[in-house]
Amino acid sequence: MTREKTRHSDSVQSLRTNLRDLVVHNDDFNTFDYVIQTLIEVCKHEPEQAEQCTLIIHHTGKCSVKSGDFSTLKPMYREILNRGITATIE
């Protein structure tokens, strides 16, 4: 492998390891409409995407609603928590 290809592989691997997922978890308190509206406002989802994520959350217990580096996800994570919805960055 050439030195240039090795550098490219290292940068791609570095990008992959820095990516995280913002995961929203199911609860018995928040309504579908509230979670959908939160995903639209906080994560900038289209309404259909927010609705599908909310259905996945309901049926499987959680859903990755956004991917990115930690510094990008952290403000969204905090706002989701401020709205009383359970979330994690994984």
C-alpha positions as CSV (number, residue, x, y, z in Angstrom):
1,M,0.0,0.0,0.0
2,T,1.4,3.4,-0.9
3,R,1.9,6.0,1.8
4,E,-0.9,8.2,0.3
5,K,-3.4,5.3,0.5
6,T,-2.4,4.6,4.0
7,R,-3.0,8.2,5.1
8,H,-6.4,8.2,3.4
9,S,-7.3,4.9,5.2
10,D,-6.2,6.3,8.5
11,S,-8.3,9.5,8.0
12,V,-11.4,7.5,7.0
13,Q,-10.9,5.2,10.1
14,S,-10.5,8.3,12.3
15,L,-13.7,9.8,11.0
16,R,-15.6,6.6,11.6
17,T,-14.4,6.3,15.2
18,N,-15.4,9.9,15.9
19,L,-19.0,9.3,14.8
20,R,-21.6,8.8,17.5
21,D,-25.4,8.2,17.5
22,L,-28.0,10.3,19.3
23,V,-30.4,7.7,20.5
24,V,-33.9,8.5,21.8
25,H,-35.5,5.9,24.2
26,N,-39.1,5.0,24.7
27,D,-41.0,6.1,27.7
28,D,-44.6,6.0,29.0
29,F,-45.0,9.7,29.4
30,N,-44.4,11.6,26.1
31,T,-47.0,11.5,23.3
32,F,-46.2,10.6,19.7
33,D,-46.9,14.1,18.6
34,Y,-44.6,15.6,21.2
35,V,-41.7,13.4,20.2
36,I,-42.3,14.0,16.5
37,Q,-42.4,17.8,17.1
38,T,-39.2,17.6,19.1
39,L,-37.4,15.6,16.4
40,I,-38.5,18.2,13.8
41,E,-37.4,21.2,15.9
42,V,-34.2,19.8,17.5
43,C,-32.8,17.4,14.9
44,K,-34.3,19.1,11.8
45,H,-36.1,16.0,10.7
46,E,-38.7,16.1,8.0
47,P,-42.1,15.2,9.4
48,E,-42.1,11.8,7.8
49,Q,-38.7,11.0,9.1
50,A,-39.7,12.1,12.6
51,E,-42.8,10.0,12.5
52,Q,-40.9,6.9,11.4
53,C,-38.3,7.4,14.1
54,T,-41.0,7.8,16.7
55,L,-42.7,4.5,15.5
56,I,-39.3,2.7,15.8
57,I,-38.8,4.1,19.3
58,H,-42.3,2.9,20.3
59,H,-41.9,-0.6,18.9
60,T,-38.2,-1.4,19.6
61,G,-37.6,0.8,22.6
62,K,-35.1,3.2,21.0
63,C,-33.9,4.7,17.7
64,S,-30.8,6.4,16.5
65,V,-32.2,9.8,15.4
66,K,-29.0,11.5,14.4
67,S,-25.3,10.6,13.7
68,G,-22.4,12.9,14.0
69,D,-19.4,13.9,16.1
70,F,-20.0,14.4,19.8
71,S,-19.7,18.2,19.7
72,T,-22.5,18.4,17.1
73,L,-24.8,16.0,18.9
74,K,-24.3,17.3,22.4
75,P,-26.5,20.5,22.1
76,M,-29.3,18.4,20.5
77,Y,-29.0,15.8,23.3
78,R,-29.3,18.5,26.0
79,E,-32.3,20.0,24.3
80,I,-34.1,16.7,24.0
81,L,-33.4,16.0,27.7
82,N,-34.6,19.5,28.6
83,R,-37.9,18.6,26.9
84,G,-38.3,15.6,29.2
85,I,-37.4,12.9,26.6
86,T,-34.8,10.2,27.4
87,A,-31.8,10.2,25.1
88,T,-28.2,9.0,25.1
89,I,-25.1,9.6,22.9
90,E,-23.6,6.2,22.0
